Amino acid sequence: ISVGIVCHYQFENGSSQFAFMDVESERGASLDHSLSFSTENFVQTLAFCNGLILLSGFSGDQSCYHVFNPLTKHNVMIPQTSIQGGVVRVGLAYDGDQFFDVVLVEAGSSNSNGLKLHVFSSDTGQWRCHYPTNITSAPSLQELEFQELGTPPLYANSAIHWEICGYLLVYQVQGSHCALYELPNYFDDWSWQSTLSYRRSLCESGGEVYYCYTDFDGFHIWKLLNEEEHPGFFNYCDYKRFPWKLVHSVMHQVLMPKHQNFFGSSFVWEPYKVAPIAYSEQAQIIYLQLPGIVVAYNFDTGTMGSVCTYSYPGINFNCCSFFSSTASGPHHAQRDSTHGQSELNLPIAEMEKLTL
């Protein structure tokens, strides 16, 4: 069972590396040279979707979005659109065919439910606006957030999924249908300040959507249920408000003493130092970013193995961000012949340089 993980390593001078890794539960990680690249201009990663990357950057002194295909090295710069409020969420929808959509969520909209979406279609090359009418009220949107501590969007089952102020916003791009669900870690005083210590991720595995997060107790994985799944379960919960089922929960006080070789005796415990990256339901493995290392934890065996290591200045490992990714389309990958973290340390010395 193989999982795709991408590392976006940002250097202090603003340049970046994008390292694409194939991670196998039994053989470790290998670098895919055909997809990996570096860029000398400043970019931020916003979303991965079926082989495409949505990036934010600059064209001259103007901010812009890029949709980049690492396989073909083709880049599309997205034209600006007029937005009154701030952009609080950005997503990418791509099913592997010819066209893609970029979706912006605007804060401060004056319409009835406070939610306005801007959708760019590569088919038409135009933006369109959409006001979801099936949501009676939207959460209070925060215009100021730390991008590095946010939760990347997930495109799965033809919908973009965002974590937004304690809720999951699901947007079906083709049908322009929205749904809003309370998240398992929702609390009334949710704000960007109160989530600084926690890391979260939305993952897809086997066609199912999972929400993974850490807190002071441990890390937890919840599965997003559909109305046809486990009908008896919905006798005990409000599906329209809370369609979640707890899959795994591991306490830090149980985990860390068993794996001191990864956490170290001098490890000062803070929740942000354990960041979930990806989850494989088939392999029963969650991939976690720790300071200086990415590990795979097996729920069936309780064992932990290393995937790769990375260097970071001081205590700031936000310079190294990891994302779950699936590259679409056949290609002849040039991968490292050796496997295991001892051979794969990030950043990589030699990598193809591109200008976006």
Salt bridges, closest charged atoms under 4 A:
ASP22 OD2 - ARG335 NE 2.28
ASP32 OD2 - HIS331 NE2 3.22
ASP32 OD2 - ARG335 NH2 3.63
GLU106 OE1 - HIS118 NE2 2.68
GLU145 OE1 - ARG89 NH1 2.59
GLU163 OE1 - ARG200 NH2 2.84
GLU182 OE2 - ARG241 NH1 2.83
ASP215 OD1 - HIS220 NE2 3.03
GLU227 OE2 - LYS240 NZ 3.23
GLU229 OE2 - LYS223 NZ 2.68
ASP336 OD1 - HIS33 NE2 2.92
